[in-house]
């Protein structure tokens, strides 16, 4: 069962259900797949969209907006099942690295006014939702990895590098092995690899066994077995609560919970350097797509555009600290610049590499998580030659799969 909120013109109705349905023959219901944690936050945005629409088109049918629980990461896969069956959304929130799957499975419609996005949102955000020169997604926010830490145990100087963290005697949690996500949370060590070319769209370009990547991973596994506690960000809060670590490498989703648990001493910093080299973590974008199965495609395009506009992005920033992708809202951008937390996320974003959204990335994840796990398990016996061999073998394996 998926949680659903339906917003009509004059009231909010809380329901529970397993799919979308209209609220009467004279009313159009637009269904939005959205993370359940964002439903309440977006009520004001939806109500304003409906009111503006009725003001602009007073003779048009009434509309309602139904927010249905769906995670961004699973939206594309679930749409391939529910869209053809008539149970899918009109608009769905998704992560940009699933775009190629949505396009190649004919699930997502191109953006109706790409020039608007190009003129109002960051070029990097629009590029993340562009596939083969066509824009498909409306950018919501960007995110990259940061180090969240307890400043009563670690100082700003301590968290500047892995070397300094080791010298402090404290530990941090990082997902470095034996998980489906370790390839994502360790990419910061691979700061000179060639991952499908400069813009991440050339599947013929791939080299993981680069000089800095080899050196960084060797140092990581040989020198920091007693500094890093292997665990996911979700596991980190428990690990920190029992005193086994004082920080965690995570994406922004954890920050509000981390602050609640740690209190006033909760701080954040960019991912620490290693071997004197600035970390280059992955970054990603969340956005809205319009389903090819929508029965109201023009309205769906209007709604998706509104959901990433000034009001929506301001509410997301104020309530959850989500970094806006708008570039022409001077008031909002001033508020972002005044927030130390937001500027840290932006600094991390500026250091990052946007995850490629091409199909070949599907072959990267499984092979790379196995490689990272194998390297971590080398322990103190790790050598550059052993790490280079693992990364070279992994490069060849991925190339063979995407050839």
N, C-alpha and C positions, 0 to 999 in steps of 0.2 A: 504494500500500500504506500502511495506517495502522498505527502502532505500537500494541500492545495489552499491557496488564498484567492478568492475571486473578488475583484474590486469593480463595483458598478459606479454609475454616475453620482449617486448620492449616498451610498452606504458601503460598508465593508462586511463581507460575509465570510466567516471562517468555516471551512469544510474539510473533510477527509475523503480522499478518493483515489482512483487508480487511472485517471486519464482525463482528457478534457471533454466538456460538453457545454452546449449553449445554455442560456438562461431564458430562452423564449424566442419565438419566431421573429420578433421585431428587434431583437438585440444581437449584435455580433460579439462573440467572445474570442479574444486573442489569447492564446495560451503561450506562456513564457516558461521555459525550463530554466530554473535558477537554483543555486545553492540555497538550501533552506535557511541558512544563517543570515541570508540577505533579504528574505521576504519582507520582514517588518520594516527594514530600512528603506525599501523601495516603494512603500505604500504611498508616500507623499508624491514621489515622482510619477507614479501611475495615475494618481488622482488628478495631478496637474495636466498630464497628457490628455486625459479624457475631457477635462474642462476646456482646455484649449481647442481640442478637436470640435467639440460641440459649439463653441463660440464661432469657429471658422466655418463650420458646416452645419448650421442649425436644422436643416431639413434632412440630414443624413440619419440613418438608423442609430439608435443608442449603441454604445460599445461597453464591454466589460473586459477586464484584464485578469486572467487567471494565472497566478504564479504556482507552478508545480515543482515539487522537490526533485532536483537532479544535480549531480556533481558535474563540474566542468570537464573533468577528465574522462568521464564515462559518457558524456552527452552524444558524441559522434557515433560511438558503437551502438548506443541504445536507439538513436534515431534511425539507424539502418534497419532496425527491427520494427519500431513503432511507426515510423513515417509511412511506409507502404501500407500498413494495417489501418491507417486512419486515426491512430491514437497519439500521434506525435504533436510537437509544438508548432506554433507559427514562428516564434523566435526562441533561440536557445543560446545560453552562455556556454562557452567552450574555451579550451586552451589552444593557443595558436599552433602548437606542434602536432595537433590532430587535423589540421586543415587539409593536408594532402589526401588523407583518407576520406574526408567529407566531400572533396571535389571529385576524386576518382570514383567514388560510389554514387555520384550525382545526388547528393543530399542537401547541398547548400546553394543558394542563389547568389549571383554576384551583387555587390552593393549597387544600388540604383543611382547614387550620386557620389562617385569616388572623388570628384574634384572637391566636394565639401570636406571630406575627410583629409585630403591632402593639404587643404588650406587652413584647417583648424586643429589638427592633431599632429603629433610629432611624426617626422618621416620614418623613424625607426619603428614606431608602433604600427603605422600603415603598412610598412614593408613586411612586418611579421604576419600580416593577414593578406598578403599578396601571393598568389600562386600563378606562375607562368604569365606574369604581367597583368593579371586580373585581380582586383581587390574584392575580397569576399566577406571580410569581417569588420565590425564596428568596434574599435578598441575601447576597453573599459579601463584597464590599469596595467602597469608593468610591475614585475617583481624580480628580485635577485636575492642571492644569499647574503646574509650578514652573520656576525657573531653576536649573540645575545649573552650578556654576562652579568654576574653579581659583583658590583663595584666595591662591595665591602671585602671582597677577597682578591679581586684582580683590578689593577689600575689600567688607565688608558695606555700607558707605556707597555704594560705587560701584554696586552692583547694586540699590539702592533705586529707581532711576529710569533711564529711557532717557537722560535728559539727563546723569546722572552717568556712565553707561557711556561716552557720547561724550566727556565731559571726561577720562576716564581714558586715552583713546587705544586701548583694547582693543575687541574685537569679540565678538559672540555669534552663534550660529547660530539661525535661526528660519525655519520653513517659511512663507514669505510669498507665493509665486507659483509658477505652472507645475506644480502637483501636485494630486493628487486629495484631499489632506489639508490644503491651505493654508487652507481656510475654517474648519477646526477649530482650527488652531494660531494663527490671527490673531483669533479671536473676542474675545480680551482687550481689543482696541481698541474694540470695539462695546459699551461698558459702559452705554449708555443706550437701546439699541434695544428695541423691543417685539417679542419673538419669540413670537407666539401666546399672548399674555396672561400674567398673573401666574404661572399654574401650567403654562403651556405646553400647554394643551389646547384653546385656542380658535383655530381656523384662520382666523377672520375678522379676528383682530388681528395685524397685521404692519406694522412701520414700521422700515426700515433706515436711512433718511436723517435720523437724529436729530442734534441739534447737536453733542454730544460725539463721536459716531462719525465724523461728517464731519471735525471738527477734528482728531481723533486720527489718522485715516488720511491726512489731508493732511500733518500733521506727520511721520508715519512715512515716507511716501514722499519728501517733500521734504527732510527734515533727516537721515535716517538710512540713506541708501543706502550710506554708507561705514562704518556701524556694525554693520549686520546682514548676515551672510553667509547668503544664501538656501540652505536645505538642510533635509532631513528630519532628525529625531533620529538615525536610523540612519546617515546620512551624516556627522553631526556629529563622531563619534569620530575619523574619519579627518581631518576638517578641523582639529580641535583638535590632533591628534597632529603635524601638520606646522607648527603655530604660527600658523595663519590665524585662529584664534578662541580664546577662553578660557572660553566657556560655551555652554549650549544650553537653549532652552525645550523641555521635554519632559514627558510623563506619567511616572508612577512606574516603568513597566516598564524604563526605561533606567538606573535609579539604581544597581543592583548592578554593572552593567557599567562605568558611569561611574566608580564608586569604585575598581574594580579597575584601570582604566586610569590614573586621575589620582593615586591613592594618598591619603596623609594630607591633602593640601590640597584634596580634593574637598569642596565645601560646597553647600548649597542655600538658596534664598530664594524667597519668593513672586514671582510675575511682576512685573517693575518697573512703576511708575506711568509715565504719560506726560501731559504738560501739567498736572501736579499732581493727576491723577485716578487713583484706585485702579483697578487692572486687574480686570476681571471675566471670567475665563476660563470655558470650558465645564468641567463636571464630568460624570462618568459613573459608572455602577454595573455591576458584574458580579454575576451571580446564576445560580441553577439553575432550570431549568424541568422539568416532568414531561411527557413526550411523550404526546399523545393516542393514540398507537399502541402504548404500553406494554402488554405482556401481563400485567404485574403492577403495576397502578396504585397499589394501597394500599402495597405494599412500596416502590415508587418514591417515593411521597410521604414515607414514613418516612426513606428514605435521603437525599433532598434536604434534609429538615429537619435531619438529623444532620450533613450536610456543611457546614452554616452555623452549627452550635452552638458551644459553649464550646471544646471540644477543637480543632475544626477551625480556628476563628478564632485561637486562641492559637498554633497551629503555623504558620499563614500569617503571623502578625505576627512571630514569633520568627525564622523562616527567611527570610522575604522582605520583611518590613517592610510587609505589606499592612494597611491601616487597617481595624480591625474595624467592623462595623455594629451590634454588640451594645451596648446601653446599660445593662444591669443586671449586667454582670460587673465588679465593683469591682476585683478583682485585676488583670485584664487592662487595664482602663482606667487604672489607676495606672501600669502599665508603659508604656502609650502616652504618658501625660502626662510621663513621665520621659525620653522620647526626643526630642531636638531635631529629628531628621529627621521623626518622626511628627507633631510639633506644627506643623512647617512645612507638611506636607501638609494638615493640618486647617485651618490658617490660610487656605491657598489654597482649600480646599473651602468655607470660610465666606464667601469673597469671590466664589464662583463662581455660575454659573447651570446648573442641571441640564439637560442636553440634553432637549428635549421628545421624547416617545416616540410622538407621533401620526403618522399616515400622511403628513401635509403636509410633514414634515421631509425626506421623500424628494425633494421638489421644491426644497428649500432648497439642498442641497449643491452640485449641479452649477452652478446659476446663481450661487451665491455664490463658488465657487472661480474662476469666470470673472471675476466682478466684482473680487475681490481682486487677481487677476493683472493686470487692466486698470489698476487704481489704482496698483499697484506700478510698472508700466511707464510711468506718467506721469513718474516721476523727479522731478527738481528743478523741472519745470514744473507740478507739481501745484498746484491751487487748490481752495479750498472749493467753489466753484461747479461745477467739473468733477467732483469727488468726489461731491458731492450729486446731480448728474445721474445718475451711474453707479448710485448706491445707490437712487435713486428708480425708475430704469428696472428695476433688479433686483427691487425690491419689487413693481412692477406685473406683471412677468413671472411671479413665483412665485404671486401672487394669481390670475392668469389660469389657471394650471395646476391650482390646487386649488379653484377656484370650483365 
